[in-house]
């Protein structure tokens, strides 16, 4: 076993199969209902492993993080990040161009976005209050537009009167960049860099979506499907990335560690680039598949929180600090 594998085994328990029967890991204080979600997530992992073998692929390394999340190993090496400009496109308007090769060390990434159930455990154990709760208001996507709603937060996604009933396995939203950082620190992980996120989503063959190069609304929670909300994580197993990561197209956008800056050789945009905006990836359920392409970049202020943005975490032997 490689050195990184030995170190990861010291921190994570490789128990995807066993957790299908046992539910939540011992000592976590996880309820029976939350344990059911863990078993469902573990079953998805097993199905992905079986599917990878059936297609002649090596099963991905799967570990469990300290927060109970199943994680997939992404081997180190280079991949093609971004995309080439198309004829007639302006370089100063294309955030995701030009295509370039990035070398990424080995890391482990959550197979799914962080759920309300996982975030609830963090809030309880860390006695944490989110920025939206402190602000007393948050942005909600309603009727095709943004509405600032008093009392909207991660526990009340649509505002007062809404709750997490039947949503414990849905991605947590109304979390700022700093809220996501706090969660990651609590479970001894971190947010993915932009390059890590994109490699986990599209692999090394420069595919457009996690599943390949053909648009397929059946593989993602997207505008074309007409589902008016985020779905429980793992609802679209056919949309898995080459590493088995789920919901990297659609469902909710995801915070990354990085500031929005130009790619090597990219055109400068002083009004956007610099230490101001953080990059979010993946697109959300009201967006079209075109807006959920794996190389597409969006951005938000770090203090921003709304009903369409969540996150997932990574862990690596290499120390990576937020810029």
C-alpha positions as CSV (number, residue, x, y, z in Angstrom):
1,X,0.0,0.0,0.0
2,X,1.3,3.5,-0.9
3,X,2.3,5.8,1.9
4,X,-0.7,8.0,1.4
5,X,-2.9,5.0,1.6
6,X,-1.4,4.0,5.0
7,X,-1.9,7.5,6.3
8,X,-5.5,7.7,5.1
9,X,-6.3,4.3,6.6
10,X,-5.1,5.8,10.0
11,X,-7.7,8.5,9.6
12,X,-10.6,6.9,7.8
13,X,-12.4,3.5,8.0
14,X,-12.8,1.7,4.7
15,X,-16.2,0.2,5.5
16,X,-18.5,0.8,2.6
17,X,-19.8,-2.7,2.6
18,X,-20.0,-3.1,6.3
19,X,-21.9,0.1,6.7
20,X,-24.7,-1.2,4.5
21,X,-25.6,-3.5,7.3
22,X,-24.5,-1.6,10.3
23,X,-25.7,1.9,9.4
24,X,-23.9,4.8,11.1
25,X,-20.4,4.4,12.6
26,X,-20.2,3.6,16.2
27,X,-19.9,6.5,18.6
28,X,-21.2,9.1,16.3
29,X,-24.5,9.7,18.0
30,X,-26.3,9.2,14.7
31,X,-30.0,8.6,15.0
32,X,-31.8,5.7,13.4
33,X,-33.2,7.9,10.6
34,X,-29.8,9.4,9.9
35,X,-28.3,5.9,10.0
36,X,-30.8,4.9,7.2
37,X,-29.3,7.7,5.1
38,X,-25.8,6.4,5.7
39,X,-26.9,3.0,4.6
40,X,-28.5,4.4,1.5
41,X,-25.3,6.3,0.7
42,X,-23.1,3.2,1.3
43,X,-25.4,1.1,-0.9
44,X,-24.9,3.7,-3.7
45,X,-21.1,3.3,-3.3
46,X,-21.3,-0.5,-3.5
47,X,-23.5,-0.2,-6.7
48,X,-20.9,2.2,-8.2
49,X,-18.1,-0.3,-7.4
50,X,-20.0,-3.1,-9.0
51,X,-20.7,-1.0,-12.1
52,X,-17.0,0.0,-12.4
53,X,-16.0,-3.6,-12.3
54,X,-18.6,-4.5,-14.9
55,X,-17.2,-1.9,-17.2
56,X,-13.7,-3.2,-16.8
57,X,-12.5,-0.3,-14.7
58,X,-10.5,-0.6,-11.5
59,X,-12.8,0.1,-8.5
60,X,-12.1,3.5,-7.0
61,X,-10.6,3.6,-3.5
62,X,-13.4,4.4,-1.1
63,X,-13.0,5.6,2.5
64,X,-15.2,7.1,5.2
65,X,-14.5,10.6,6.5
66,X,-14.7,11.5,10.1
67,X,-18.1,13.1,9.4
68,X,-19.4,9.8,8.1
69,X,-19.2,10.8,4.4
70,X,-18.0,8.3,1.9
71,X,-15.0,9.5,0.0
72,X,-13.4,8.5,-3.3
73,X,-9.7,8.5,-4.1
74,X,-8.6,10.7,-7.0
75,X,-5.1,9.6,-8.1
76,X,-2.5,12.4,-8.6
77,X,-1.4,13.5,-12.0
78,X,-2.2,16.0,-14.8
79,X,-5.6,16.7,-16.4
80,X,-7.0,19.2,-18.9
81,X,-8.7,22.0,-17.1
82,X,-11.0,24.6,-18.7
83,X,-11.9,24.6,-22.4
84,X,-10.7,26.1,-25.7
85,X,-12.3,29.3,-27.1
86,X,-14.8,28.7,-29.9
87,X,-14.7,30.8,-33.1
88,X,-16.1,34.3,-32.4
89,X,-15.9,34.0,-28.6
90,X,-14.3,36.9,-26.8
91,X,-11.5,35.8,-24.5
92,X,-12.3,38.5,-21.9
93,X,-15.8,37.1,-21.5
94,X,-14.9,33.4,-21.1
95,X,-13.9,32.7,-17.5
96,X,-13.2,29.0,-18.3
97,X,-10.7,29.5,-21.1
98,X,-8.1,28.6,-22.2
99,X,-7.7,24.9,-21.7
100,X,-4.5,24.1,-19.8
101,X,-2.9,21.1,-18.1
102,X,-2.9,21.1,-14.3
103,X,-1.0,18.6,-12.1
104,X,-3.0,17.7,-9.0
105,X,-1.6,15.6,-6.1
106,X,-3.7,12.6,-4.9
107,X,-6.7,13.5,-2.8
108,X,-9.9,12.0,-1.5
109,X,-13.3,13.7,-2.2
110,X,-16.8,13.3,-0.8
111,X,-18.9,11.2,-3.1
112,X,-21.9,13.5,-2.3
113,X,-22.6,17.1,-1.2
114,X,-22.7,17.7,2.5
115,X,-26.3,17.0,3.7
116,X,-28.6,18.7,6.2
117,X,-28.2,15.7,8.4
118,X,-24.4,15.9,8.4
119,X,-24.5,19.7,8.9
120,X,-26.9,19.4,11.8
121,X,-24.5,17.1,13.6
122,X,-21.7,19.7,13.1
123,X,-23.8,22.5,14.4
124,X,-24.7,20.6,17.5
125,X,-21.2,19.4,18.3
126,X,-19.5,22.6,17.4
127,X,-22.2,24.9,18.8
128,X,-22.0,26.7,15.5
129,X,-24.2,29.5,14.1
130,X,-24.2,30.2,10.4
131,X,-23.8,33.6,8.8
132,X,-27.4,33.5,7.5
133,X,-28.7,33.0,11.1
134,X,-26.6,35.9,12.3
135,X,-27.8,38.1,9.4
136,X,-31.4,37.2,9.9
137,X,-32.1,36.9,6.2
138,X,-30.9,35.0,3.1
139,X,-31.6,34.8,-0.6
140,X,-34.2,32.3,-1.8
141,X,-34.7,31.3,-5.5
142,X,-38.5,31.6,-5.8
143,X,-40.6,31.9,-9.0
144,X,-37.6,32.3,-11.2
145,X,-36.1,35.2,-9.3
146,X,-34.1,35.9,-6.2
147,X,-36.0,37.0,-3.1
148,X,-34.4,38.2,0.1
149,X,-36.3,36.3,2.8
150,X,-36.2,37.2,6.5
151,X,-35.7,34.1,8.6
152,X,-34.4,31.9,5.8
153,X,-31.4,29.8,6.8
154,X,-30.1,26.3,6.6
155,X,-32.8,25.0,8.9
156,X,-35.6,27.0,7.1
157,X,-34.6,26.8,3.4
158,X,-37.6,28.7,2.1
159,X,-38.0,30.9,5.2
160,X,-40.2,30.8,8.3
161,X,-42.7,28.0,8.1
162,X,-40.3,25.7,6.2
163,X,-38.2,23.1,7.9
164,X,-35.9,20.1,7.3
165,X,-38.7,17.6,7.5
166,X,-37.9,14.8,5.0
167,X,-34.8,16.8,3.9
168,X,-32.1,15.4,6.1
169,X,-30.5,13.7,3.1
170,X,-30.8,16.8,0.8
171,X,-27.7,19.1,0.4
172,X,-27.4,21.8,3.0
173,X,-27.8,25.3,1.6
174,X,-27.8,28.9,2.9
175,X,-24.2,28.4,3.9
176,X,-21.5,30.9,3.2
177,X,-17.9,30.2,2.2
178,X,-16.9,30.7,5.8
179,X,-19.6,28.3,7.0
180,X,-18.3,25.7,4.7
181,X,-14.7,26.2,5.9
182,X,-15.9,25.8,9.5
183,X,-17.5,22.5,8.7
184,X,-14.5,21.2,6.8
185,X,-12.2,22.2,9.7
186,X,-14.5,20.4,12.2
187,X,-14.2,17.1,10.4
188,X,-10.5,17.5,9.6
189,X,-11.0,18.0,5.9
190,X,-11.1,21.1,3.7
191,X,-12.8,22.6,0.7
192,X,-11.6,21.4,-2.8
193,X,-9.4,23.6,-4.9
194,X,-11.0,24.6,-8.1
195,X,-8.6,22.2,-10.0
196,X,-9.5,19.3,-7.6
197,X,-13.2,19.9,-8.0
198,X,-12.9,19.9,-11.8
199,X,-10.7,16.8,-11.9
200,X,-13.1,14.9,-9.6
201,X,-16.0,15.9,-11.9
202,X,-14.5,15.2,-15.4
203,X,-11.5,12.9,-14.9
204,X,-8.6,13.0,-17.3
205,X,-10.3,12.7,-20.7
206,X,-11.6,16.3,-20.8
207,X,-15.3,15.3,-20.9
208,X,-17.9,18.0,-20.7
209,X,-20.2,16.5,-18.0
210,X,-19.3,14.0,-15.3
211,X,-20.8,11.1,-17.4
212,X,-19.4,12.1,-20.8
213,X,-19.8,14.5,-23.7
214,X,-23.5,14.1,-24.5
215,X,-26.2,16.1,-22.7
216,X,-28.5,13.8,-20.8
217,X,-31.1,15.4,-18.5
218,X,-31.8,12.0,-16.9
219,X,-28.4,12.1,-15.3
220,X,-28.8,15.3,-13.3
221,X,-31.1,17.6,-11.3
222,X,-31.4,20.3,-14.0
223,X,-33.9,22.7,-15.5
224,X,-34.7,20.3,-18.3
225,X,-36.1,17.8,-15.8
226,X,-38.5,20.3,-14.3
227,X,-37.8,19.2,-10.7
228,X,-38.5,22.4,-8.6
229,X,-36.0,21.7,-5.8
230,X,-32.8,20.1,-4.8
231,X,-33.0,16.3,-4.5
232,X,-31.6,13.9,-1.9
233,X,-27.9,13.3,-2.6
234,X,-27.2,10.4,-5.0
235,X,-30.6,10.5,-6.7
236,X,-28.9,10.3,-10.1
237,X,-26.3,7.5,-10.0
238,X,-26.1,7.4,-13.8
239,X,-24.6,10.9,-13.6
240,X,-21.6,9.7,-11.6
241,X,-18.1,11.0,-12.5
242,X,-15.2,8.7,-13.4
243,X,-14.4,8.5,-9.7
244,X,-17.9,7.8,-8.6
245,X,-18.7,11.3,-7.4
246,X,-22.4,12.1,-7.5
247,X,-24.4,15.3,-8.3
248,X,-21.4,17.2,-9.6
249,X,-23.7,18.5,-12.3
250,X,-26.8,20.2,-10.9
251,X,-28.6,19.8,-7.5
252,X,-26.8,22.7,-5.8
253,X,-23.7,24.7,-6.6
254,X,-20.6,24.0,-4.5
255,X,-18.0,26.3,-2.9
256,X,-14.4,25.8,-3.8
257,X,-11.3,27.0,-1.9
258,X,-10.1,29.4,-4.6
259,X,-10.5,33.0,-5.5
260,X,-11.7,33.7,-9.0
261,X,-8.6,34.5,-11.1
262,X,-7.6,34.2,-14.7
263,X,-6.3,30.9,-16.1
264,X,-2.7,30.9,-17.4
265,X,-2.9,32.8,-20.7
266,X,-6.4,34.1,-20.0
267,X,-7.5,37.6,-20.6
268,X,-7.4,40.0,-17.6
269,X,-10.7,41.1,-16.0
270,X,-9.7,43.5,-13.2
271,X,-13.3,44.0,-12.1
272,X,-13.7,40.2,-11.3
273,X,-10.2,38.8,-10.7
274,X,-8.3,39.2,-7.5
275,X,-9.0,38.5,-3.9
276,X,-12.7,39.3,-4.0
277,X,-14.9,36.4,-5.3
278,X,-14.7,32.7,-4.5
279,X,-15.4,30.2,-7.2
280,X,-18.5,28.0,-7.1
281,X,-18.9,25.0,-9.4
282,X,-21.4,22.5,-10.7
283,X,-24.5,24.6,-11.3
284,X,-27.9,24.2,-9.5
285,X,-31.3,22.6,-10.2
286,X,-32.9,25.6,-11.9
287,X,-30.0,25.9,-14.4
288,X,-29.8,24.1,-17.7
289,X,-27.3,21.4,-18.5
290,X,-25.3,23.9,-20.5
291,X,-24.7,25.8,-17.2
292,X,-23.8,22.6,-15.4
293,X,-20.8,21.7,-17.6
294,X,-17.9,20.5,-15.5
295,X,-15.5,23.3,-16.6
296,X,-18.0,26.1,-16.1
297,X,-17.0,28.7,-13.4
298,X,-19.3,30.8,-11.3
299,X,-18.5,33.0,-8.4
300,X,-19.8,34.5,-5.2
301,X,-18.7,36.8,-2.4
302,X,-17.4,34.7,0.5
303,X,-20.1,36.1,2.9
304,X,-22.9,35.3,0.4
305,X,-25.5,32.6,1.3
306,X,-28.5,31.5,-0.6
307,X,-30.8,28.5,-1.4
308,X,-28.8,27.1,-4.3
309,X,-25.3,26.8,-3.0
310,X,-23.8,24.1,-0.8
311,X,-20.5,22.3,-0.7
312,X,-18.5,19.0,-0.5
313,X,-15.1,18.4,1.2
314,X,-11.8,16.8,0.3
315,X,-8.8,15.4,2.2
316,X,-5.2,15.1,1.1
317,X,-1.8,14.3,2.5
318,X,-0.6,17.5,0.9
319,X,-1.5,20.6,3.0
320,X,-3.5,23.1,1.0
321,X,-4.4,26.5,2.7
322,X,-7.0,28.8,1.5
323,X,-5.5,31.7,-0.5
